[in-house]
Amino acid sequence: MSFFYVSSVVAFFLTIFLAFFVYIEGRKEAVNRMCSLFIIWLSFGILVDFVQSTHIAKILSLHKIFQITYIIYPFIVPIFLHFIFLFTKTKVKTGWLNFLYGISGLLLAVNLFFSGSFFKSIELRPEKILILQASSYLYMLYIFTGIVFSTIITVNRFIKSKGLLKEKMGYYLLATVIILISGLTYAGVIRFSMALPRVDNFFIAIYLSLLVYIITSKSLVPVKTVVNRLAV
């Protein structure tokens, strides 16, 4: 049993717990509800990861498993940005979100009716990689653009805010570094070699744990103190 399989199982159940925890802690708060939805959306990707290592992968083709994944995942961008608007106490830009949901729906249609445009072939042997098509790179660009916009919004709020909100923004910027490490790890695996260590789900679990801590805490240790301690 590989480290990747064990870490994926642990990360999946941890994310489900975190999703329910953040919801129960503030079910009347829109930011908590949207955070819970965002976490559940991420947990689906982790579920698909360890399903690849089970007998289910022998019943369903790997192509079908990835196709199912990309039915869900395109919508993570508008869900994530909606959460960021609420989290940073920035006015929710409904027009932006509707536009992004439209793009997500287009990617869904491409996946359903032209699935070959995402993946030319899928191999999980260590010496093989996913053979990606142009649509997959556009999807990755879509995800990256969402992360860039969310970071800009967070940095802007960090600069302009004070007190607890400023500390929360600082913590979230630290969490952003962690999720970027996860994303780069995953990208390296699918682009270069399946033999590379799969620690991306481990970093996702850390990111989400920190996120829930930020959302549910009434007071925070100054982020500068945390960064200084980590640097020592």
Order of alpha helices (4+ residues) and beta strands (2+ residues): alpha-alpha-alpha-alpha-alpha-alpha-beta-beta-alpha-alpha-alpha-alpha
